[in-house]
Amino acid sequence: MQFSDNLFLAFRSVKGNRLRTGLTIAIIALGITALVGIITAIESIRTSIYNNFARMGANGFVIRSWEMRIFFGGSQQVQKGSTKQKVKTSNRNQPITYEQAMAFKQRFRFPAVVSISYRASGTATVYFEDKKTNPNVTVMGADENYVKINGFDFDAGRNLNPDELQSGSNVAIIGHDIAQKLFGTRPSEAIGKDIRIGMVKYRVVGVMKSVGNTGIFSADNLVILPLNNVRRVYPISSNSSFQIGVMVPQIALLNTAIDEATGTFRLVRHLALNEADNFYITRSDTLADMLFGSLKKVRFLTFGVGLITLLGSIIGLMNIMLVAVAERTREIGVNKAIGATAITVRNQFLYESILISLLGGGLGIVLGIAIGNLVSLLLHAGFIVPWLWIGGAIALCAAVGLVAGVYPAMKAARLDPIVALRYE
């Protein structure tokens, strides 16, 4: 019997037992949907992170008073690649004051762009007339270089000018989502309008283009104010810490710039030679690597969940194939009586098992890609198709069908035709 004949018989058998086959396909599809869906979502997040950090550039770093840590699934990753040791002395995590940040900016002679910023709030609400945003807007006080270092571009308007920065004027640059929420689809409508943050009014001078969400920060939900304005309006306590961003013109100069920045900031902080650094430097690409490392763990966990689900599918599919062998015992006897060999009977049931598994896998792949790309749509990461994992899922489904069908197929092939014909 030819391969096409066996395949036709397998299709006919599958079609003849729609309910039972459909339930088995659904079980297999569930496991593949979880696997492909989560992997597609992870790839979407990874693409979004890559795009956002690529926009910022790999030739930048940030000086903070605290150690960058990412918590994910109960574990944590700590920044690596910095030129410092962990601080063991009592001066660890000392806040970076405004005076220290300004002193660093003035003393740092390396050919680089330096920006000073301060996160004033992460739960602000922005108002315009009778409209308002959700209370999750980040308010950032910044200087003239903040926009450039972070790779932001303008949809309308301009950057903060020196007079506004020096005087701390009530002007603001708003993110794309805020502009869309308050002013509709035309960003230019926001320019010159007065918005309110808390009880303070600000005139909008710029609207940034949409840049998406990194997963830990949304630049589209951001308001940038002059640094001196934030210092005047928002409470700056002794525990408040400013952040210093540095961008060099070439990535080849990055390590040298980090060494120079470390030495300069140690002088600013008045650290003795035998004292460890009480600040932390994080490279832009290091933070991206930390996030990617967390996503890899999720990927492996997802693969484990998918395997467990498919293990249950093997048991269910094998049970259905054994039932199929029992139901078609007389049919097997007739086939053998008219010349069908044991190999032909075995292949017929194997093909049927593999076909059911592949149908479930195909359905799971389609659903998984659809679900995963919902995340991609939210992150503006483009349509993602994880071809490697799709190929792996198809191979996995074929293996599931083969493993589940071997015993029932061998049992069918070994049936004595005389006994099979007498089976009721």
C-alpha positions as CSV (number, residue, x, y, z in Angstrom):
1,M,0.0,0.0,0.0
2,Q,1.3,3.4,-1.0
3,F,2.0,6.3,1.4
4,S,-0.8,8.3,-0.1
5,D,-3.3,5.4,0.5
6,N,-2.3,5.2,4.2
7,L,-2.6,8.9,4.5
8,F,-6.1,8.9,2.9
9,L,-7.2,6.2,5.3
10,A,-5.8,8.2,8.2
11,F,-7.8,11.3,7.1
12,R,-11.0,9.2,6.7
13,S,-10.6,7.7,10.2
14,V,-10.0,11.1,11.8
15,K,-13.0,12.6,10.0
16,G,-15.2,9.7,11.1
17,N,-14.5,10.3,14.8
18,R,-14.8,14.0,15.0
19,L,-15.7,14.5,18.6
20,R,-13.0,12.1,20.0
21,T,-10.4,13.4,17.6
22,G,-11.4,17.1,18.3
23,L,-10.9,16.6,22.0
24,T,-7.5,15.1,21.5
25,I,-6.5,17.9,19.1
26,A,-7.7,20.5,21.6
27,I,-5.5,19.0,24.4
28,I,-2.4,19.0,22.1
29,A,-3.3,22.5,20.8
30,L,-3.4,23.8,24.4
31,G,0.2,22.8,25.1
32,I,1.5,24.2,21.8
33,T,-0.6,27.4,22.2
34,A,1.1,28.0,25.6
35,L,4.5,27.2,24.2
36,V,4.3,29.3,21.0
37,G,2.2,32.0,22.5
38,I,4.5,32.8,25.4
39,I,7.6,32.5,23.2
40,T,6.1,34.9,20.7
41,A,5.2,37.3,23.5
42,I,8.8,37.0,24.8
43,E,10.2,37.7,21.4
44,S,7.9,40.8,21.2
45,I,9.2,42.0,24.5
46,R,12.8,41.3,23.5
47,T,12.3,43.2,20.2
48,S,10.8,46.1,22.0
49,I,13.6,46.2,24.6
50,Y,16.2,46.0,21.8
51,N,14.6,48.8,19.8
52,N,14.4,51.1,22.8
53,F,17.9,50.5,24.0
54,A,19.2,50.6,20.4
55,R,17.5,54.0,20.2
56,M,19.4,55.1,23.3
57,G,22.5,53.6,21.9
58,A,25.1,51.3,23.2
59,N,27.5,54.2,23.7
60,G,26.0,55.5,26.9
61,F,26.0,54.9,30.6
62,V,24.3,56.2,33.7
63,I,25.6,57.1,37.1
64,R,23.3,56.3,40.0
65,S,23.5,56.2,43.8
66,W,21.8,52.8,43.9
67,E,22.5,49.4,42.4
68,M,20.4,48.5,39.4
69,R,18.5,45.3,40.1
70,I,15.8,43.6,38.1
71,F,13.5,41.2,39.9
72,F,11.8,38.6,37.9
73,G,10.0,35.5,39.0
74,G,11.5,35.6,42.5
75,S,15.0,36.0,41.3
76,Q,17.1,39.0,40.7
77,Q,19.9,40.2,38.4
78,V,22.4,42.8,39.3
79,Q,24.2,45.1,37.0
80,K,27.5,43.8,35.7
81,G,30.3,45.3,33.6
82,S,30.8,48.3,35.8
83,T,34.3,49.4,36.9
84,K,33.4,49.4,40.6
85,Q,33.3,47.0,43.5
86,K,30.4,46.5,45.9
87,V,30.6,49.0,48.7
88,K,31.2,47.5,52.1
89,T,31.5,50.7,54.0
90,S,28.8,52.8,55.7
91,N,28.7,55.3,52.9
92,R,27.0,52.9,50.5
93,N,24.1,54.3,48.4
94,Q,24.7,57.9,49.3
95,P,22.3,60.1,47.3
96,I,23.7,62.1,44.4
97,T,22.9,65.7,45.3
98,Y,22.2,68.4,42.7
99,E,25.5,70.1,43.6
100,Q,27.5,66.9,43.0
101,A,25.8,66.3,39.7
102,M,26.5,69.8,38.5
103,A,30.1,69.5,39.7
104,F,30.5,66.3,37.7
105,K,29.1,67.9,34.6
106,Q,31.5,70.9,34.9
107,R,34.6,68.8,35.7
108,F,34.1,65.9,33.3
109,R,36.4,66.9,30.4
110,F,35.9,63.8,28.3
111,P,34.4,64.5,24.8
112,A,30.9,63.4,25.7
113,V,27.3,64.7,26.3
114,V,26.3,64.8,29.9
115,S,22.7,65.1,31.2
116,I,21.4,65.6,34.7
117,S,17.9,64.4,35.6
118,Y,15.6,63.8,38.6
119,R,12.5,61.6,38.7
120,A,10.0,63.8,40.5
121,S,7.0,61.5,40.4
122,G,5.8,58.2,38.8
123,T,2.1,58.6,39.8
124,A,1.2,62.0,38.5
125,T,-2.0,63.0,36.7
126,V,-2.0,65.5,33.9
127,Y,-5.1,67.6,33.3
128,F,-6.2,69.6,30.3
129,E,-9.6,71.3,30.6
130,D,-12.1,68.5,31.5
131,K,-9.7,65.7,30.3
132,K,-7.1,63.9,32.4
133,T,-4.7,61.0,32.2
134,N,-4.4,58.0,34.4
135,P,-2.4,58.6,37.6
136,N,0.7,56.8,36.3
137,V,2.5,59.6,34.5
138,T,6.3,59.9,35.1
139,V,7.4,63.5,35.7
140,M,11.1,64.0,35.0
141,G,13.1,67.1,35.7
142,A,15.9,67.4,33.1
143,D,18.4,69.6,31.4
144,E,18.9,70.3,27.7
145,N,20.7,67.0,26.9
146,Y,18.2,64.6,28.4
147,V,16.2,64.3,25.1
148,K,19.3,63.7,23.0
149,I,20.9,61.1,25.3
150,N,17.7,59.1,25.5
151,G,17.2,59.2,21.7
152,F,13.9,61.0,21.8
153,D,12.6,62.8,18.8
154,F,9.8,65.4,18.4
155,D,6.5,65.0,16.8
156,A,5.8,68.6,17.2
157,G,7.4,71.6,19.0
158,R,10.9,71.8,20.4
159,N,13.3,71.1,23.2
160,L,13.7,73.2,26.4
161,N,15.8,76.3,25.7
162,P,18.6,77.7,27.9
163,D,16.4,80.6,29.3
164,E,13.7,78.2,30.4
165,L,16.2,75.8,32.0
166,Q,18.0,78.7,33.8
167,S,14.8,80.3,35.2
168,G,12.9,77.1,35.8
169,S,10.0,78.2,33.7
170,N,6.6,76.4,33.8
171,V,7.0,74.7,30.4
172,A,6.8,71.0,29.6
173,I,7.5,68.4,27.0
174,I,4.9,65.6,26.9
175,G,5.0,62.0,25.6
176,H,2.9,60.7,22.8
177,D,0.4,58.9,24.9
178,I,-0.3,61.9,27.0
179,A,-0.8,64.1,23.9
180,Q,-3.1,61.6,22.4
181,K,-5.1,61.3,25.6
182,L,-5.6,65.0,26.1
183,F,-5.4,66.5,22.6
184,G,-6.5,63.7,20.2
185,T,-4.6,62.4,17.2
186,R,-3.0,65.8,16.2
187,P,0.1,66.4,18.4
188,S,0.5,69.9,17.1
189,E,-2.7,70.8,18.8
190,A,-0.9,70.5,22.2
191,I,1.8,73.1,21.4
192,G,1.1,76.3,23.3
193,K,-1.7,74.8,25.4
194,D,-1.7,74.9,29.2
195,I,-1.8,71.6,31.1
196,R,-1.9,71.1,34.8
197,I,0.1,68.7,37.0
198,G,-1.2,68.8,40.5
199,M,-2.0,72.5,41.1
200,V,0.7,73.9,38.8
201,K,0.1,74.9,35.2
202,Y,2.6,74.3,32.4
203,R,2.7,75.4,28.8
204,V,3.5,72.6,26.4
205,V,6.4,73.4,24.1
206,G,7.1,69.9,22.7
207,V,5.5,66.6,22.0
208,M,7.7,63.5,21.6
209,K,7.2,60.8,19.0
210,S,6.0,57.4,20.2
211,V,8.9,55.2,21.2
212,G,7.1,52.4,22.9
213,N,7.5,50.6,26.2
214,T,10.7,48.9,27.4
215,G,8.7,46.9,30.0
216,I,10.2,48.9,32.9
217,F,9.6,52.4,31.6
218,S,7.3,54.1,29.1
219,A,8.7,57.2,27.4
220,D,5.2,57.8,25.9
221,N,3.8,58.4,29.3
222,L,6.4,60.9,30.4
223,V,6.5,64.7,31.1
224,I,9.8,66.5,31.0
225,L,10.1,69.7,33.0
226,P,13.1,72.0,33.4
227,L,15.3,70.7,36.2
228,N,15.2,74.0,38.2
229,N,11.4,74.0,38.0
230,V,11.3,70.5,39.5
231,R,13.7,71.6,42.2
232,R,11.4,74.5,43.0
233,V,8.0,72.7,42.8
234,Y,8.7,69.2,44.0
235,P,10.1,68.4,47.5
236,I,13.8,67.5,47.3
237,S,14.8,65.8,50.6
238,S,18.1,64.7,51.9
239,N,17.4,61.2,50.5
240,S,16.6,62.5,47.0
241,S,19.1,61.4,44.4
242,F,19.8,62.9,40.9
243,Q,20.9,60.8,38.0
244,I,23.7,61.5,35.5
245,G,23.6,60.2,32.0
246,V,26.7,60.2,29.7
247,M,26.8,59.5,26.0
248,V,30.1,59.3,24.1
249,P,30.4,59.8,20.3
250,Q,31.8,56.3,19.6
251,I,31.3,53.0,21.4
252,A,35.1,52.4,21.3
253,L,35.5,55.2,23.8
254,L,33.0,53.9,26.2
255,N,35.3,52.0,28.6
256,T,37.7,54.9,28.7
257,A,34.8,57.3,29.4
258,I,33.6,55.1,32.2
259,D,37.0,55.0,33.8
260,E,37.3,58.8,33.5
261,A,33.8,59.3,34.9
262,T,34.6,57.0,37.9
263,G,37.7,59.0,38.7
264,T,36.0,62.3,38.3
265,F,33.0,61.4,40.4
266,R,35.2,59.9,43.1
267,L,36.8,63.4,43.4
268,V,33.4,65.0,43.5
269,R,32.3,62.7,46.3
270,H,35.6,63.2,48.2
271,L,36.4,59.5,48.4
272,A,39.8,58.5,49.8
273,L,42.0,56.1,47.9
274,N,41.2,53.3,50.3
275,E,37.4,53.8,50.1
276,A,35.2,51.9,47.7
277,D,32.9,53.6,45.3
278,N,29.6,54.6,46.7
279,F,27.9,55.0,43.4
280,Y,27.1,52.7,40.5
281,I,27.6,52.9,36.7
282,T,25.3,51.0,34.4
283,R,25.9,50.8,30.7
284,S,22.9,50.9,28.4
285,D,23.7,47.6,26.8
286,T,24.3,46.0,30.2
287,L,20.7,46.8,31.3
288,A,19.4,45.3,28.1
289,D,21.5,42.1,28.7
290,M,20.0,41.8,32.2
291,L,16.5,42.0,30.8
292,F,17.3,39.4,28.1
293,G,18.7,37.1,30.8
294,S,15.5,37.2,32.7
295,L,13.5,36.5,29.5
296,K,15.7,33.4,28.8
297,K,14.6,31.9,32.1
298,V,11.0,32.5,31.3
299,R,11.5,30.8,27.9
300,F,12.9,27.7,29.5
301,L,10.1,27.6,32.1
302,T,7.6,27.9,29.2
303,F,9.3,25.0,27.4
304,G,8.9,22.9,30.6
305,V,5.2,23.8,30.9
306,G,4.7,22.9,27.2
307,L,6.4,19.5,27.7
308,I,4.3,18.6,30.7
309,T,1.1,19.4,28.7
310,L,2.3,17.4,25.8
311,L,3.1,14.5,28.1
312,G,-0.5,14.4,29.1
313,S,-1.4,14.6,25.4
314,I,0.7,11.5,24.7
315,I,-1.3,9.6,27.3
316,G,-4.6,10.8,26.0
317,L,-3.7,10.2,22.3
318,M,-2.4,6.7,23.1
319,N,-5.6,5.9,24.9
320,I,-7.7,7.0,21.9
321,M,-5.6,5.0,19.5
322,L,-6.0,1.9,21.6
323,V,-9.8,2.5,21.5
324,A,-9.5,2.9,17.8
325,V,-7.7,-0.4,17.4
326,A,-10.4,-2.2,19.5
327,E,-13.2,-0.6,17.5
328,R,-11.7,-1.5,14.2
329,T,-10.5,-5.1,15.0
330,R,-12.8,-6.6,12.4
331,E,-11.7,-4.1,9.8
332,I,-8.1,-5.0,10.6
333,G,-9.0,-8.7,10.1
334,V,-10.6,-8.0,6.8
335,N,-7.6,-6.0,5.6
336,K,-5.2,-8.7,6.5
337,A,-7.5,-11.4,5.0
338,I,-7.3,-9.6,1.6
339,G,-3.5,-9.2,1.7
340,A,-2.6,-6.3,3.9
341,T,0.7,-6.9,5.7
342,A,1.5,-6.2,9.3
343,I,3.7,-3.2,8.2
344,T,0.7,-1.7,6.3
345,V,-1.6,-2.0,9.3
346,R,1.1,-0.6,11.6
347,N,1.7,2.4,9.3
348,Q,-2.0,3.2,9.0
349,F,-2.4,3.6,12.7
350,L,1.0,5.5,13.1
351,Y,0.0,7.9,10.3
352,E,-3.3,8.5,12.0
353,S,-1.7,9.2,15.4
354,I,0.8,11.6,13.8
355,L,-1.9,13.3,11.8
356,I,-4.0,14.0,14.9
357,S,-1.0,15.3,16.7
358,L,0.1,17.6,13.8
359,L,-3.5,18.9,13.5
360,G,-3.4,19.8,17.2
361,G,0.0,21.4,16.7
362,G,-1.1,23.4,13.7
363,L,-4.1,24.8,15.6
364,G,-1.9,25.6,18.7
365,I,0.7,27.4,16.5
366,V,-1.9,29.6,14.9
367,L,-3.5,30.4,18.3
368,G,-0.1,30.9,19.9
369,I,1.1,33.4,17.2
370,A,-2.2,35.3,17.5
371,I,-2.0,35.6,21.3
372,G,1.7,36.4,21.3
373,N,1.2,39.1,18.8
374,L,-1.4,40.8,20.9
375,V,1.5,41.6,23.2
376,S,3.6,42.7,20.2
377,L,0.8,45.0,19.1
378,L,0.7,46.7,22.6
379,L,4.5,47.1,22.5
380,H,4.6,48.4,18.9
381,A,7.1,45.7,18.1
382,G,5.8,44.6,14.8
383,F,4.4,41.2,13.8
384,I,6.5,38.4,15.3
385,V,6.7,34.8,13.9
386,P,9.2,32.6,15.9
387,W,10.1,30.3,13.0
388,L,12.6,28.3,14.9
389,W,10.1,27.5,17.7
390,I,7.4,26.8,15.2
391,G,9.7,24.2,13.5
392,G,10.4,22.8,16.9
393,A,6.7,22.6,17.8
394,I,6.0,20.8,14.6
395,A,8.8,18.3,15.2
396,L,7.6,17.9,18.8
397,C,4.0,17.2,17.7
398,A,5.2,14.6,15.2
399,A,7.3,13.0,18.0
400,V,4.2,13.0,20.3
401,G,2.1,11.3,17.6
402,L,4.8,8.8,16.9
403,V,5.4,7.9,20.6
404,A,1.6,7.8,21.3
405,G,0.9,5.7,18.2
406,V,3.7,3.1,18.4
407,Y,2.1,0.7,20.9
408,P,-1.4,0.8,19.5
409,A,0.0,0.4,15.9
410,M,2.1,-2.6,17.0
411,K,-0.9,-4.1,18.7
412,A,-3.0,-3.7,15.6
413,A,-0.2,-5.2,13.4
414,R,0.1,-8.3,15.6
415,L,-3.5,-9.2,15.5
416,D,-4.3,-12.6,14.1
417,P,-6.7,-12.1,11.1
418,I,-8.8,-15.2,12.1
419,V,-9.3,-13.9,15.6
420,A,-9.9,-10.4,14.3
421,L,-12.6,-11.5,11.9
422,R,-14.4,-13.3,14.8
423,Y,-14.2,-10.2,17.0
424,E,-17.6,-8.8,18.0
